[in-house]
Amino acid sequence: MNPTIDRLKVIFLAIFAVANVGIVVWEVGWAMPQQKCSEAHKWWDGYSRVCATPILTSDITGRMITDPAARAAALKAIGRPAPEQPKP
């Protein structure tokens, strides 16, 4: 067979193999961790591949959200359950 055709065949197979390895690395290294992080209601930073836990500003400052409905909505938004209300 023509050696040029054999050489081109090997080149295209090598390009195909490198592309497949790149896709697998992307899926395992970035796409799957991002999906797991999103399902856990956390923040994903794709640049440094970090899954961060969101916190409320009131957790840092100590000032509590006074409206119970607003506090429950804020806790739900970051994936934390609202604390149980004491029964009288």
N, C-alpha and C positions, 0 to 999 in steps of 0.2 A: 504494500500500500504506500501511498505518497507520505513521506515523512512529515510534511507540513500539516497534513490532516491529522496525523497522530499527535503531533505537538499541540495543535489547536484543541484537540479533544482533551488532552491532559490539562491544558490551561483552563478550559471551561469547567472541567470537573473540579479543579482546585478552587476556582472562584466560587462555584456552587457549594463546596464543602466549607469554605471560610464564611460564606454568607449564612449557612445553616448554624455554624458554631456561634456566630454573632447573634443570631436570633435566640438561640438557647440561652446564651449569657444574659441577654436583655431580659428575657422572661423570668429567669431564675433570680437575677440580681436586682431588677428594678420593678417589673410589672407585678410579680407575685407578692413581694413584700408590701408594695403600695396597696394592693387590694386587701391584704390582711389588715393593714393599718387602718384603712378606710372602714372596713367592717367593724373594727373595734372602736370606732368613733374617735380616732386620734388624728393628729396632723402629720402628714408625710412631707418630708423635705427631700426631693429627688436629687438635689445637688450633692448633699452629703449622705444621702440614703439613711436618714434618721426618722424614726417614728416617735414623735413627741406627744406627751400627754398634755392636753389643754387644761388650763387652770382658770378659775374665775379671778377677776381683779379683787373681789372681796376676800379671797383667800390670802392675798398678798398684803393688802392694806388693812385688813381687819374690820373694815366697814361692811356691815351686812346689808343685803338687799332687804328692805323693810316690807315690801309687798310680797306676801306668800306665793301668789300666783306667778309673779315675775321671777322669784327665786326658783320655783319649781321648773319653770320654762327654761331658765338659764342652766340649771343642773341637767335637765333632760337634753339640752343642746350639746353638752359636752360628754354625755353618756354616763353621768353619775345619777343614781337614784336619789329622789328627794327624801330627806329624813322624815321619819314618821312623826306626826303631830302627837303631842302628849294628850291622853284622854282625860277629861275632867272628872 
